[in-house]
Every structure is written in structure tokens, then in C-alpha cells.
Amino acid sequence: MKVFQHGLKLRERSRGFHLITQDIVRATPEIADIHAGMCFVFIQHTSASLSINENADPTVRRDFEMFFNKSVPENDPDYLHTDEGSDDMPAHLKASLLGSSLSIPIRNGRLALGTWQGIYLCEHRNYGGERAILITGWGE
């Protein structure tokens, strides 16, 4: 069995949902040597998250941002954790709802994503900075 692990620093991005599929693929050339396996992608932050969804129409990503902003609004007077700004606690809640990791099958040397699926970096802060991703893959 082959096993690999890579750290990936993603450049700072604006608040929103960003396709990072190609960043993940470029960081993991070993996938090409795996016939059947798994790729585990983990974000090392509490105010950003990962998701898999539509990769073709950018309005889907804008609708995700709109939905989460309505569902988890800023400036709620009941938030106690507000030291880092009005987007801080909502970012933590959104990240918890979406999650910090993804498991993607590897099949015939490629991530086995569906035709219209892409990997999203979900940036929930106005100024989140660089984001660190840890990618672990294994298989035969």
C-alpha cells in the first residue's frame, strides 16, 4: 500500500465559497499511481471549512454564501465570543455546520468526484488569511 501526506498553504481568499479542486490535485501527484484508495483532506482552522458541491455554475457558490449569511447572521446580541469582530463567531458556527474534512475515493489515478463536483474552501471570515490544508492519501 502506498501512503502520502502533504501540507498545502492556500493563499488568502475573500469571504465566500472557492473551488480548490485543482490546488488539491496539483499538491498530490502521487494520486496518479493509485488504482484504488482514499484521499483525506483536512483544514487546520476553526473559521473556515471544506465541502463538495457544484463545480460549474458560480452562482451556486454565491447562493451558498447568501444562505449561510442568512442562517448564521453577524451581530447577534446573544453571541459571547466577539473579541475578533462581528464575523468571528458566525465563522466558527458555519465551519462547524460544514465540517473540517473530506474523504474522497481515488479510482484509476484520479479523485473519483462526480461530473459536476468540486472541492470548496469555505472562507467564513472577511480577512481569514492563508489557510493550511493537510492531505493524506493511501491505496494500491
Backbone bond lengths (Angstrom), bond angles and torsions (degrees), N, CA, C in turn:
res aa  C-N    CA-C-N  psi(-1)  N-CA   C-N-CA  omega(-1)  CA-C   N-CA-C  phi
1 M - - - 1.445 - - 1.530 108.86 -
2 K 1.316 115.75 137.23 1.456 122.51 175.84 1.520 108.64 -94.65
3 V 1.334 115.47 140.03 1.459 121.38 176.55 1.524 107.99 -134.32
4 F 1.308 117.26 137.39 1.460 120.97 174.81 1.518 109.45 -140.72
5 Q 1.337 115.13 158.86 1.460 120.60 176.59 1.527 108.56 -149.04
6 H 1.321 115.88 133.91 1.460 121.71 179.54 1.521 110.03 -136.21
7 G 1.316 114.74 141.61 1.456 120.64 168.39 1.524 107.77 -92.11
8 L 1.302 116.76 144.52 1.457 122.26 -179.79 1.523 108.17 -135.01
9 K 1.317 116.96 125.89 1.465 121.92 173.98 1.524 107.49 -97.42
10 L 1.310 115.80 121.03 1.462 120.93 176.09 1.523 108.62 -94.87
11 R 1.322 116.27 134.60 1.459 120.71 179.33 1.527 109.52 -60.14
12 E 1.318 115.31 156.75 1.462 120.10 176.87 1.519 109.87 -59.07
13 R 1.301 115.11 136.15 1.464 121.59 177.59 1.519 109.21 -127.80
14 S 1.300 115.83 157.46 1.463 120.61 177.31 1.526 109.59 -68.68
15 R 1.292 114.65 164.16 1.459 119.92 176.37 1.526 108.75 -60.01
16 G 1.330 115.98 134.17 1.459 120.45 -179.64 1.519 111.03 144.80
17 F 1.317 115.16 -167.58 1.457 123.45 -176.21 1.523 108.07 -112.58
18 H 1.332 116.22 120.32 1.467 122.25 -170.73 1.528 110.59 -124.00
19 L 1.326 116.38 132.27 1.463 120.51 175.98 1.526 109.83 -71.35
20 I 1.332 116.06 126.55 1.470 121.08 178.69 1.526 111.20 -126.44
21 T 1.311 117.67 15.99 1.464 120.89 -177.91 1.521 111.45 -53.69
22 Q 1.318 116.73 -48.65 1.468 119.54 -177.15 1.528 111.95 -67.72
23 D 1.327 118.43 -31.14 1.470 120.77 174.15 1.524 110.32 -60.99
24 I 1.330 116.23 -42.94 1.467 121.58 179.48 1.524 109.78 -66.00
25 V 1.318 117.87 -45.69 1.473 121.77 -178.87 1.530 110.58 -62.52
26 R 1.344 117.24 -45.31 1.475 120.20 179.79 1.529 112.20 -62.63
27 A 1.329 116.91 -32.90 1.470 121.02 -177.83 1.520 113.04 -78.24
28 T 1.344 117.90 -9.54 1.466 121.02 -172.94 1.530 111.71 -132.14
29 P 1.330 118.52 65.29 1.464 119.49 -179.67 1.529 113.13 -63.03
30 E 1.326 117.72 -20.06 1.466 121.36 179.88 1.524 113.05 -63.08
31 I 1.318 117.14 -20.71 1.467 120.08 179.51 1.529 110.48 -56.19
32 A 1.318 116.93 -34.81 1.469 121.14 -178.16 1.525 112.61 -59.80
33 D 1.333 117.32 -22.75 1.467 121.86 -178.17 1.528 113.33 -93.78
34 I 1.323 117.47 2.67 1.471 120.68 -176.86 1.526 109.44 -108.07
35 H 1.321 115.35 123.17 1.472 121.59 178.09 1.534 110.57 -77.24
36 A 1.330 115.87 -46.47 1.469 121.27 179.89 1.520 108.26 -143.30
37 G 1.327 116.65 128.00 1.456 119.64 -179.05 1.510 112.05 -175.59
38 M 1.332 115.00 -159.03 1.465 122.03 -178.20 1.517 109.67 -137.75
39 C 1.316 114.92 148.49 1.455 122.89 173.32 1.527 107.01 -123.03
40 F 1.323 115.84 123.72 1.458 121.85 -179.04 1.526 107.21 -110.94
41 V 1.324 117.07 124.29 1.461 122.88 -177.10 1.530 107.75 -117.90
42 F 1.340 115.98 126.12 1.465 121.70 -174.58 1.524 109.27 -130.27
43 I 1.325 117.46 131.01 1.458 121.63 175.62 1.522 108.88 -97.66
44 Q 1.326 116.12 132.50 1.462 121.71 -173.31 1.529 111.54 -95.89
45 H 1.313 116.18 49.93 1.470 121.75 -178.37 1.521 109.53 -145.43
46 T 1.344 115.57 159.06 1.464 120.27 -179.79 1.529 112.96 -108.08
47 S 1.335 117.35 0.44 1.463 119.40 -179.51 1.532 111.94 -124.58
48 A 1.316 116.22 16.94 1.468 123.18 172.78 1.520 106.09 -141.86
49 S 1.329 116.19 160.58 1.463 119.16 -176.53 1.518 110.12 -145.73
50 L 1.326 114.86 -179.57 1.459 122.42 179.12 1.526 109.12 -125.53
51 S 1.322 115.43 150.76 1.456 120.30 176.42 1.528 108.41 -156.10
52 I 1.312 115.99 161.54 1.465 122.21 172.52 1.522 106.87 -117.73
53 N 1.345 114.48 128.56 1.459 117.92 177.28 1.512 109.34 -163.59
54 E 1.313 116.56 -164.12 1.464 126.20 -175.90 1.534 112.32 -48.48
55 N 1.333 116.14 128.83 1.465 119.47 -178.85 1.522 113.75 -109.91
56 A 1.310 119.36 0.07 1.465 120.83 -172.91 1.532 113.13 -103.43
57 D 1.298 117.99 -50.40 1.459 121.62 -173.81 1.532 110.27 -96.58
58 P 1.326 119.00 113.56 1.468 120.99 -177.82 1.525 113.76 -64.85
59 T 1.336 118.37 -16.76 1.458 118.48 178.19 1.526 111.57 -67.14
60 V 1.324 117.18 -24.22 1.472 119.83 176.38 1.524 109.30 -61.63
61 R 1.331 117.36 -44.22 1.462 120.93 -179.64 1.532 111.26 -65.66
62 R 1.316 117.09 -37.35 1.473 120.08 176.90 1.528 110.67 -67.52
63 D 1.335 116.76 -37.81 1.466 120.21 177.45 1.530 111.37 -66.70
64 F 1.332 117.44 -36.82 1.469 120.20 174.99 1.524 109.63 -58.83
65 E 1.327 117.23 -47.85 1.460 121.08 -179.20 1.526 110.47 -60.42
66 M 1.322 117.85 -44.80 1.456 122.20 178.92 1.533 110.51 -60.45
67 F 1.335 116.79 -46.60 1.469 120.78 -178.25 1.531 111.29 -61.22
68 F 1.338 116.78 -48.00 1.462 118.74 -177.76 1.520 112.24 -68.69
69 N 1.331 118.23 -32.61 1.460 119.79 176.49 1.523 111.60 -67.69
70 K 1.329 117.60 -35.30 1.461 120.55 175.84 1.528 111.19 -72.13
71 S 1.336 115.99 -38.99 1.461 120.62 -175.85 1.519 113.01 -74.28
72 V 1.335 116.33 -33.99 1.466 121.77 -178.26 1.535 107.39 -129.28
73 P 1.323 116.63 80.80 1.474 119.78 -173.44 1.528 112.78 -74.26
74 E 1.316 114.00 155.90 1.460 120.52 172.52 1.524 109.57 -79.93
75 N 1.324 115.46 165.19 1.471 123.65 173.82 1.521 114.07 62.02
76 D 1.306 117.60 27.65 1.464 120.03 174.26 1.532 107.20 -69.84
77 P 1.308 118.98 124.76 1.467 120.43 -176.65 1.526 113.64 -65.87
78 D 1.325 117.81 -13.52 1.460 120.28 179.57 1.529 113.13 -84.37
79 Y 1.344 118.91 -12.45 1.467 120.70 177.88 1.520 109.95 -66.66
80 L 1.317 115.77 134.90 1.462 121.40 175.18 1.533 111.35 -96.73
81 H 1.304 117.02 -32.36 1.473 123.09 -177.36 1.531 108.70 -87.58
82 T 1.328 116.58 91.04 1.463 120.96 -174.84 1.530 112.92 -131.37
83 D 1.315 118.02 7.63 1.472 121.07 -174.28 1.522 113.54 -62.18
84 E 1.330 118.22 -28.64 1.463 121.06 -175.59 1.525 112.76 -101.33
85 G 1.301 118.44 15.49 1.456 121.10 175.71 1.514 112.83 113.14
86 S 1.323 114.01 169.69 1.470 120.24 -174.38 1.522 113.40 -69.76
87 D 1.355 117.63 -17.86 1.471 119.64 179.74 1.525 112.83 -92.02
88 D 1.343 117.66 -3.88 1.464 120.75 -171.96 1.525 113.26 -69.61
89 M 1.303 118.68 -60.69 1.471 120.28 -178.62 1.517 111.63 -63.43
90 P 1.348 119.69 -42.92 1.459 117.93 175.47 1.534 112.58 -57.57
91 A 1.340 117.31 -36.01 1.466 120.23 178.48 1.524 111.18 -63.16
92 H 1.322 117.27 -42.02 1.468 120.26 178.20 1.535 110.91 -63.39
93 L 1.315 116.67 -42.42 1.470 120.17 -179.79 1.530 111.30 -65.30
94 K 1.333 117.01 -44.81 1.463 120.84 179.13 1.523 110.69 -62.12
95 A 1.340 116.55 -41.62 1.465 120.06 179.21 1.527 110.97 -63.39
96 S 1.320 116.99 -38.32 1.467 119.76 178.00 1.525 111.54 -67.38
97 L 1.311 117.14 -37.39 1.467 120.17 179.18 1.528 111.91 -66.13
98 L 1.319 117.00 -39.89 1.465 120.52 -176.61 1.529 113.16 -88.61
99 G 1.304 118.38 -35.65 1.457 121.33 176.03 1.516 113.91 104.59
100 S 1.327 114.12 162.50 1.464 121.62 -174.39 1.521 113.55 -106.60
101 S 1.317 118.85 0.72 1.466 119.02 -177.46 1.520 112.02 -148.28
102 L 1.344 113.72 158.04 1.456 122.54 176.61 1.516 109.19 -135.06
103 S 1.301 117.58 144.33 1.461 123.42 171.31 1.523 107.30 -116.21
104 I 1.337 115.30 122.06 1.460 120.55 -176.21 1.524 108.27 -124.70
105 P 1.313 119.03 126.11 1.465 120.30 177.43 1.534 110.90 -64.13
106 I 1.314 114.71 147.78 1.462 122.21 170.68 1.519 106.34 -107.30
107 R 1.333 116.11 129.75 1.458 120.77 -178.72 1.523 109.01 -139.40
108 N 1.316 115.57 122.08 1.471 121.58 178.18 1.528 112.23 52.45
109 G 1.337 116.42 46.18 1.455 121.79 173.74 1.512 116.08 77.34
110 R 1.335 117.46 15.33 1.464 120.89 -179.22 1.522 110.38 -141.42
111 L 1.323 116.23 153.99 1.456 119.12 170.31 1.525 107.50 -64.27
112 A 1.310 116.88 131.16 1.464 121.45 -175.24 1.531 110.68 -88.55
113 L 1.329 115.03 56.35 1.456 120.26 175.31 1.521 109.00 -80.36
114 G 1.307 116.38 151.62 1.456 120.82 176.31 1.522 111.07 -69.52
115 T 1.308 116.12 167.97 1.465 122.25 -175.96 1.515 112.68 -51.83
116 W 1.312 118.49 -41.80 1.458 121.76 -174.86 1.523 112.47 -107.63
117 Q 1.335 117.43 18.16 1.459 119.83 -177.90 1.524 111.80 -99.46
118 G 1.330 114.86 141.39 1.450 122.28 173.86 1.512 109.42 -140.72
119 I 1.321 115.80 160.47 1.465 122.13 179.11 1.524 107.80 -91.51
120 Y 1.331 115.68 127.78 1.465 121.73 179.05 1.525 110.47 -103.61
121 L 1.330 115.61 137.02 1.462 121.92 156.32 1.522 104.51 -88.92
122 C 1.305 116.26 122.91 1.459 121.75 179.13 1.527 107.01 -103.03
123 E 1.315 115.70 100.29 1.468 121.33 -177.40 1.522 108.20 -92.04
124 H 1.325 115.87 115.94 1.455 120.99 -174.33 1.526 113.88 -102.76
125 R 1.316 117.36 -3.58 1.478 120.91 178.98 1.522 109.59 -105.04
126 N 1.326 115.82 151.25 1.456 120.11 175.18 1.525 110.76 -66.15
127 Y 1.325 116.45 -37.76 1.468 122.33 179.06 1.523 108.13 -134.78
128 G 1.324 116.37 76.08 1.459 121.07 -175.80 1.515 114.22 -80.98
129 G 1.312 117.38 -20.85 1.462 120.70 -178.86 1.518 111.54 79.74
130 E 1.338 114.49 -170.52 1.469 120.06 175.58 1.514 109.42 -59.62
131 R 1.317 115.92 150.57 1.464 120.49 177.14 1.521 109.00 -122.53
132 A 1.327 115.71 137.10 1.463 122.14 -179.02 1.521 109.88 -100.56
133 I 1.332 114.60 129.88 1.462 122.43 179.11 1.523 107.30 -120.27
134 L 1.318 116.97 138.68 1.460 122.32 173.29 1.523 107.36 -113.81
135 I 1.328 116.01 125.57 1.469 122.12 -176.91 1.522 107.95 -117.35
136 T 1.326 116.42 125.20 1.462 121.82 176.64 1.526 108.23 -124.06
137 G 1.305 115.29 131.38 1.457 120.02 179.17 1.512 111.05 -129.74
138 W 1.314 115.99 151.65 1.463 120.73 176.98 1.519 109.54 -154.38
139 G 1.302 114.08 156.26 1.454 118.65 177.33 1.514 111.71 157.78
140 E 1.325 115.06 -173.00 1.472 122.03 -179.21 1.504 110.39 -125.90
